[in-house]
Amino acid sequence: SYTRGEIRQALGGDLSSSLPHRDGRVVCGCFRPDLNPDAPDVILSARGPRIERWARVFATQREFIPCFVKADTNAWEYVGRFCVRRVISDLVELRARARAASRPPKDLSMVLYLRGR
């Protein structure tokens, strides 16, 4: 497993967002299972201009990026390289996904379906 510091050192980006970015590109995904129970296959993007912006950037990138899922305090497991295959912003699906993840119904802006390589 890796710390966020080690991930940042190797790939760039910040220490706290789920989609760390550098030079206008998302460089990796760091997903918490409490917020994304089906990670890395399904990513639930919250609301907010910065969060939504980087989710959209990730959705338009063609390259597969390294993804990590939080396993423990300061321990992130590498789960492979992924890219976005589909983006859903349908309200019914957003609410259903939020409910399944025990998140408030209006918490999500979009659902990103990923595919691994």
C-alpha positions in Angstrom: 0.0 0.0 0.0 1.0 3.6 -0.4 0.5 6.9 1.4 -1.0 9.9 -0.3 2.4 11.5 0.0 4.0 8.7 -1.9 1.3 8.8 -4.5 1.8 12.6 -4.9 5.5 12.2 -5.1 5.2 9.6 -7.9 2.3 11.0 -9.9 1.7 14.7 -8.8 -1.5 16.4 -7.8 -2.7 17.2 -4.3 -3.0 15.2 -1.1 -6.8 15.3 -0.5 -8.9 15.2 -3.7 -10.2 12.0 -5.2 -9.0 13.0 -8.6 -5.5 14.6 -8.1 -4.5 16.7 -11.1 -1.5 18.4 -12.6 -1.0 20.6 -15.8 -4.7 20.3 -16.6 -4.9 16.5 -16.5 -6.1 14.1 -13.8 -3.1 12.0 -12.9 -4.7 9.3 -10.7 -7.8 8.4 -8.8 -7.9 8.0 -5.0 -11.2 6.7 -3.9 -12.6 6.1 -0.4 -14.9 3.0 -0.2 -17.2 4.8 2.3 -18.0 7.4 -0.4 -17.6 5.0 -3.4 -18.6 1.5 -2.3 -18.2 0.1 -5.9 -14.8 1.7 -6.6 -12.9 1.5 -8.8 -15.7 0.3 -11.2 -18.2 3.0 -10.3 -17.2 6.5 -9.0 -19.7 8.8 -7.4 -18.8 12.4 -8.0 -20.0 14.9 -5.4 -21.2 18.5 -6.2 -19.1 21.6 -6.3 -17.4 23.5 -9.1 -13.9 22.1 -8.6 -15.1 18.5 -8.0 -17.3 18.6 -11.1 -14.7 20.2 -13.2 -12.1 17.5 -12.6 -14.7 14.7 -13.0 -15.5 16.1 -16.4 -11.8 16.4 -17.3 -11.3 12.7 -16.2 -14.3 11.7 -18.3 -12.8 13.3 -21.5 -9.2 12.0 -21.0 -8.4 9.0 -23.2 -5.5 7.5 -21.2 -5.9 5.0 -18.4 -4.7 6.4 -15.0 -3.5 4.6 -11.9 -6.3 4.2 -9.3 -6.1 3.6 -5.6 -8.7 2.6 -3.0 -8.3 3.5 0.6 -7.7 0.4 2.7 -6.8 2.0 6.0 -5.6 5.2 7.6 -2.9 6.5 5.3 -2.9 3.3 3.3 -4.0 3.3 -0.3 -4.1 0.1 -2.4 -3.2 0.2 -6.1 -6.1 -1.4 -8.0 -5.0 -0.9 -11.6 -5.3 1.6 -14.4 -8.7 2.9 -15.4 -10.5 5.3 -17.7 -14.1 6.5 -17.9 -16.3 4.5 -20.2 -19.6 6.2 -19.4 -21.0 9.2 -17.5 -24.5 9.3 -16.1 -26.2 12.4 -14.7 -29.7 11.1 -14.8 -31.4 12.2 -11.5 -33.1 8.9 -10.8 -29.8 7.0 -11.1 -28.0 9.7 -9.1 -30.5 9.4 -6.2 -30.4 5.6 -6.3 -26.6 5.5 -6.2 -26.5 8.1 -3.4 -29.0 6.0 -1.4 -27.1 2.8 -1.9 -23.9 4.6 -0.7 -25.7 6.1 2.3 -25.1 9.6 1.0 -27.7 12.4 0.9 -30.0 12.2 -2.2 -28.7 15.5 -3.7 -25.0 14.8 -2.9 -24.0 13.6 -6.4 -23.4 15.5 -9.6 -22.6 12.5 -11.8 -21.7 8.8 -11.8 -18.5 7.7 -13.6 -18.4 4.2 -14.9 -14.8 3.1 -15.3 -13.1 0.3 -17.3 -9.8 -1.2 -16.4 -6.9 -2.2 -18.6 
